[in-house]
Amino acid sequence: MSDSTKQIGFVGATGLMGHGLAKNLLLKGYPLAYTMRNRAPEGLDELGATRAADNAELGHTSDVIVICVTSAADVEQVVTQILTDPKPGLLILDASTSEPSTTYRLAELAAGKGAKFADIPLTRGPAEAEAGTVNVLVGADDELFAEVEPIVSCFADNIYRCGGVGAGHIIKLANNTAFQAALTILAEGFSVCVKSGVDPAKLIEVLGGGGFANGGTLNIMGESLKGNFDTLRFQLDNARKDVRYFSRLAADLCVPTVVGDGVHEALEIASAQGFGGEFCAALTKSQAKLNNITIQAGGQA
């Protein structure tokens, strides 16, 4: 069977990232069916997508299923449903940010049902997902990677083969924790600047001329000083979940996570303050609330 005739199933096509992945698979000529939780994904039916009754039906009728949901618990529930009566040789691709322990367990469960499982978490954001230019971090052995690559190339700018099953999720968790650490320290730096009577925008300016030059974190947090908090459209509570997964993995490996634990605490505080449903640049709002100050370009209002 040629790749272009493979039937694709999709779980999570209404999500910020999933919609773009599904759209680009359709644009590359793949037949695609999706399951719907609350609403139909905009514009996909017009491209030829169809709706499956449930995840079990997707598992029975699809050659490949892409999952793009929020948490490891969500992934486990979806995969269990998919494997009710799977089509022989079914390939399940998990584009969610999940826990490696869950990935290993689900890969074994899939193998026991005659199916295959690979992790394909993503970096970059919804705009890149819509444009088909995300980065994909693949966890699969050599044989499986050859099967995965033509599918993910439909929506990827860069494909990184990270290792065997689970390796993609491990790299993704480390990546997200490092990124959140940068956002967190910038938000703390803003507070120190403002309480010292210094314009926090100068911190962005100086970092932009040094080792942080052209960094996405500077743009994200610099925009927050202007009141724009949606440059990075990634929910703070999702970031908190990712860093928690990283710290739990590190603990299982007896790796101390001094920075990671601190980042998780900062995200927990921001969530407790009511910013969990906002995007990650709301860390600036969290610092302002913690310190009873206004953080904006130009300094204290």
Secondary structure, DSSP 8 states (H G I E B T S, - for coil): --GGG--EEEE-TTSTTHHHHHHHHHHTT--EEEE-SSS--TTTGGGT-EE-SSHHHHHHH-SEEEE--SSHHHHHHHHHHHTTS--TT-EEEE-S---HHHHHHHHHHHHHTT-EEEE--EES-HHHHHHT-EEEEEE--HHHHHHHHHHHTTTEEEEEEEESTTHHHHHHHHHHHHHHHHHHHHHHHHHHHHHTT--THHHHHHHHTTTTTT-HHHHHHHHHTTT---SS--BHHHHHHHHHHHHHHHHHTT---HHHHHHHHHHHHHIIIIITTSBGGGHHHHHHHHHT----TTS--
